[in-house]
Amino acid sequence: MDGYIQTAIGVIVSIIIYLLSYRQTIGAKQERIQSSNKEIEKILIRRIVNDNYNLSLADIRRLLEGKARDFKVKVNDLYKEEQMLNSLYTRVIETDFITKEQREKYYLFFFQCMLK
């Protein structure tokens, strides 16, 4: 009977250690990926709204590569340029801080990027 209890305790301790190590490795990587995507989106929205920045796909690509290095993740794990454009499009439509003229300019930009 004691052998069964010790075995059960050993299995439970192993499962707890596995969950803790998963959280620190794979789970942490997923959090870094999500944080990186959110930060890139926030940076681009700030540049669009505050600085009237003329965005290009090359700029998005460079920013993705730089933030991938900063957050120690692979570029392929982050959003693709098209996915980032979709997120930006959503944010541009949502925000009240962009004038109608700016919004129309970015509609055209997003439309042109999606056609490529």
BABAKOL-900501 format. One line per 5 residues: number of its first residue (from 1); their letters; for each residue x, y, z of N, C-alpha, C. Coordinates in Angstrom, 2 decimals. Example, Ala and Ser with C-alpha at 12.3 -4.5 7.8 and 13.67 -1.06 7.14 Angstrom:
2
1	AS	13.19,-5.69,7.80,12.30,-4.50,7.80,13.20,-3.30,7.80  12.85,-2.25,7.08,13.67,-1.06,7.14,12.90,0.03,7.87
//
This chain:
116
1	MDGYI	0.83,-1.20,0.00,0.00,0.00,0.00,0.87,1.26,0.00  1.95,1.22,0.77,2.85,2.38,0.82,3.48,2.64,-0.55  3.74,1.57,-1.30,4.32,1.72,-2.63,3.40,2.48,-3.57  2.11,2.26,-3.47,1.15,2.98,-4.31,1.10,4.47,-3.96  1.13,4.76,-2.69,1.09,6.17,-2.25,2.34,6.90,-2.71
6	QTAIG	3.49,6.26,-2.55,4.74,6.89,-2.98,4.76,7.08,-4.50  4.25,6.13,-5.21,4.18,6.25,-6.67,3.25,7.40,-7.07  2.11,7.48,-6.41,1.16,8.56,-6.71,1.77,9.92,-6.40  2.45,10.04,-5.27,3.11,11.30,-4.92,4.18,11.64,-5.95  4.94,10.65,-6.38,5.98,10.88,-7.39,5.40,11.37,-8.71
11	VIVSI	4.28,10.78,-9.12,3.62,11.19,-10.36,3.09,12.61,-10.24  2.47,12.94,-9.12,1.93,14.30,-8.91,3.04,15.33,-8.92  4.15,15.03,-8.23,5.29,15.96,-8.22,5.85,16.13,-9.63  5.93,15.05,-10.38,6.43,15.14,-11.77,5.52,16.01,-12.63  4.23,15.87,-12.47,3.28,16.68,-13.24,3.41,18.15,-12.88
16	IIYLL	3.54,18.46,-11.61,3.70,19.86,-11.17,4.99,20.45,-11.73  6.07,19.71,-11.67,7.36,20.20,-12.22,7.24,20.41,-13.73  6.56,19.50,-14.42,6.37,19.64,-15.86,5.58,20.91,-16.17  4.51,21.16,-15.44,3.69,22.36,-15.69,4.48,23.63,-15.43  5.28,23.64,-14.38,6.09,24.83,-14.09,7.15,25.05,-15.17
21	SYRQT	7.79,24.00,-15.64,8.81,24.17,-16.68,8.17,24.56,-18.01  6.98,24.03,-18.31,6.27,24.42,-19.53,5.96,25.91,-19.50  5.50,26.39,-18.37,5.16,27.81,-18.22,6.38,28.68,-18.47  7.54,28.23,-18.05,8.75,29.04,-18.19,9.39,28.94,-19.56  9.04,27.94,-20.33,9.66,27.80,-21.65,8.67,28.09,-22.76
26	IGAKQ	7.81,27.15,-23.05,6.89,27.29,-24.17,5.84,28.36,-23.89  5.30,28.38,-22.70,4.31,29.38,-22.34,4.89,30.79,-22.40  6.13,30.92,-21.94,6.79,32.23,-21.96,7.04,32.69,-23.40  7.36,31.75,-24.28,7.58,32.10,-25.68,6.29,32.63,-26.30  5.17,31.98,-26.01,3.88,32.44,-26.54,3.56,33.84,-26.02
31	ERIQS	3.87,34.10,-24.76,3.63,35.43,-24.21,4.52,36.47,-24.87  5.79,36.10,-25.15,6.69,37.04,-25.84,6.20,37.34,-27.25  5.68,36.33,-27.93,5.14,36.53,-29.29,3.95,37.48,-29.25  3.03,37.26,-28.32,1.86,38.13,-28.21,2.26,39.55,-27.84  3.21,39.68,-26.92,3.66,41.02,-26.51,4.33,41.75,-27.66
36	SNKEI	5.12,41.02,-28.43,5.80,41.63,-29.58,4.80,42.11,-30.61  3.81,41.29,-30.93,2.79,41.70,-31.91,2.03,42.93,-31.43  1.67,42.96,-30.16,0.95,44.12,-29.62,1.81,45.37,-29.65  3.09,45.22,-29.32,3.96,46.39,-29.31,4.18,46.94,-30.72  4.35,46.07,-31.69,4.52,46.51,-33.08,3.28,47.27,-33.54
41	EKILI	2.13,46.71,-33.25,0.87,47.36,-33.62,0.75,48.73,-32.95  1.10,48.80,-31.68,1.02,50.06,-30.94,1.99,51.10,-31.51  3.19,50.67,-31.85,4.18,51.58,-32.43,3.68,52.15,-33.75  3.19,51.28,-34.62,2.73,51.73,-35.93,1.52,52.66,-35.82  0.60,52.35,-34.94,-0.56,53.22,-34.76,-0.12,54.59,-34.24
46	RRIVN	0.83,54.59,-33.30,1.32,55.88,-32.79,1.95,56.71,-33.90  2.74,56.07,-34.76,3.38,56.81,-35.86,2.34,57.32,-36.84  1.32,56.52,-37.11,0.28,56.94,-38.05,-0.51,58.11,-37.48  -0.93,58.00,-36.24,-1.79,59.01,-35.63,-1.01,60.27,-35.28  0.10,60.13,-34.61,0.83,61.30,-34.10,1.70,61.99,-35.14
51	DNYNL	2.33,61.21,-36.01,3.33,61.78,-36.91,2.92,61.80,-38.38  1.69,61.36,-38.70,1.27,61.25,-40.11,2.28,60.45,-40.92  2.76,59.38,-40.35,3.80,58.56,-40.95,3.28,57.86,-42.20  4.05,57.93,-43.29,3.70,57.21,-44.52,4.28,55.80,-44.43  3.43,54.87,-44.19,3.80,53.49,-43.92,4.06,52.74,-45.21
56	SLADI	5.03,51.81,-45.18,5.25,50.92,-46.31,5.42,49.50,-45.79  5.24,48.54,-46.67,5.39,47.14,-46.27,6.82,46.85,-45.81  7.80,47.51,-46.43,9.19,47.31,-46.02,9.40,47.79,-44.59  8.75,48.88,-44.21,8.86,49.37,-42.83,8.29,48.36,-41.85  7.16,47.78,-42.19,6.54,46.78,-41.32,7.46,45.56,-41.21
61	RRLLE	8.02,45.13,-42.32,8.91,43.98,-42.33,10.13,44.23,-41.45  10.74,45.41,-41.58,11.92,45.74,-40.76,11.57,45.79,-39.28  10.42,46.37,-38.97,9.99,46.45,-37.58,9.73,45.05,-37.01  9.13,44.17,-37.79,8.90,42.79,-37.36,10.23,42.09,-37.07  11.19,42.27,-37.95,12.49,41.63,-37.75,13.21,42.18,-36.52
66	GKARD	13.16,43.49,-36.33,13.81,44.09,-35.17,13.17,43.66,-33.86  11.86,43.66,-33.80,11.17,43.27,-32.57,11.31,41.77,-32.31  11.44,40.97,-33.36,11.67,39.54,-33.16,13.00,39.33,-32.43  14.02,40.11,-32.82,15.30,40.01,-32.11,15.18,40.53,-30.68  14.47,41.64,-30.49,14.30,42.19,-29.14,13.61,41.22,-28.20
71	FKVKV	12.59,40.54,-28.69,11.80,39.65,-27.85,12.28,38.19,-27.91  13.37,37.95,-28.66,13.97,36.62,-28.77,12.98,35.57,-29.26  12.32,35.91,-30.36,11.41,34.98,-31.03,11.76,34.98,-32.51  11.22,34.02,-33.24,11.45,33.95,-34.68,10.49,34.89,-35.40  10.94,35.45,-36.50,10.09,36.34,-37.30,8.86,35.58,-37.79
76	NDLYK	9.03,34.31,-38.10,7.91,33.51,-38.61,6.82,33.30,-37.56  7.17,33.46,-36.27,6.18,33.31,-35.21,5.29,34.54,-35.08  5.79,35.68,-35.54,5.03,36.92,-35.44,4.01,36.99,-36.58  3.12,37.99,-36.49,2.16,38.21,-37.57,2.91,38.48,-38.87  2.32,38.05,-39.95,2.84,38.39,-41.27,2.46,39.84,-41.57
81	EEQML	3.06,40.40,-42.62,2.78,41.79,-42.97,1.30,42.01,-43.22  0.67,41.06,-43.92,-0.76,41.20,-44.24,-1.61,41.16,-42.97  -1.25,40.30,-42.04,-1.99,40.22,-40.78,-1.82,41.51,-39.98  -0.61,42.06,-40.01,-0.36,43.31,-39.30,-1.15,44.44,-39.97  -1.22,44.44,-41.29,-2.02,45.45,-42.00,-3.50,45.34,-41.63
86	NSLYT	-4.00,44.12,-41.49,-5.40,43.94,-41.08,-5.63,44.51,-39.68  -4.69,44.27,-38.78,-4.81,44.82,-37.43,-4.76,46.34,-37.45  -3.84,46.88,-38.24,-3.73,48.34,-38.33,-4.98,48.94,-38.94  -5.51,48.29,-39.96,-6.75,48.77,-40.60,-7.87,48.85,-39.56  -7.97,47.82,-38.75,-8.99,47.80,-37.70,-8.78,48.95,-36.72
91	RVIET	-7.54,49.17,-36.31,-7.24,50.26,-35.36,-7.50,51.63,-35.97  -7.19,51.79,-37.25,-7.42,53.08,-37.91,-8.91,53.37,-37.96  -9.72,52.35,-38.25,-11.16,52.56,-38.28,-11.70,52.87,-36.89  -11.14,52.21,-35.87,-11.63,52.39,-34.50,-11.33,53.77,-33.91  -10.18,54.32,-34.26,-9.70,55.51,-33.56,-10.45,56.78,-33.97
96	DFITK	-10.63,57.64,-33.00,-11.25,58.94,-33.24,-10.21,60.04,-33.40  -8.93,59.69,-33.28,-7.87,60.67,-33.30,-7.34,60.95,-34.71  -7.88,60.25,-35.69,-7.45,60.45,-37.08,-8.56,61.20,-37.81  -8.15,62.20,-38.57,-9.13,62.96,-39.33,-9.66,62.12,-40.48  -10.76,62.56,-41.04,-11.38,61.83,-42.14,-10.44,61.74,-43.33
101	EQREK	-9.70,62.81,-43.61,-8.76,62.82,-44.74,-7.64,61.80,-44.51  -7.10,61.76,-43.29,-6.06,60.79,-42.99,-6.60,59.37,-43.11  -7.78,59.16,-42.61,-8.39,57.83,-42.65,-8.56,57.38,-44.10  -9.03,58.27,-44.97,-9.21,57.92,-46.38,-7.87,57.61,-47.04  -6.83,58.36,-46.67,-5.50,58.10,-47.22,-5.04,56.69,-46.83
106	YYLFF	-5.28,56.29,-45.60,-4.86,54.97,-45.16,-5.75,53.86,-45.71  -7.02,54.16,-45.97,-7.87,53.18,-46.65,-7.25,52.82,-48.00  -6.85,53.86,-48.74,-6.24,53.62,-50.05,-4.94,52.84,-49.91  -4.13,53.20,-48.91,-2.87,52.50,-48.70,-3.12,51.02,-48.40  -4.03,50.75,-47.47,-4.31,49.35,-47.11,-4.86,48.59,-48.30
111	FQCML	-5.71,49.24,-49.08,-6.27,48.60,-50.27,-5.18,48.25,-51.27  -4.26,49.19,-51.50,-3.16,48.94,-52.44,-2.25,47.83,-51.94  -1.99,47.79,-50.65,-1.12,46.75,-50.10,-1.77,45.37,-50.23  -3.06,45.31,-50.05,-3.74,44.02,-50.16,-3.79,43.51,-51.60  -3.72,44.40,-52.57,-3.73,43.98,-53.97,-2.41,43.40,-54.40
116	K	-1.34,43.76,-53.72,0.01,43.29,-54.12,0.22,41.83,-53.80
//
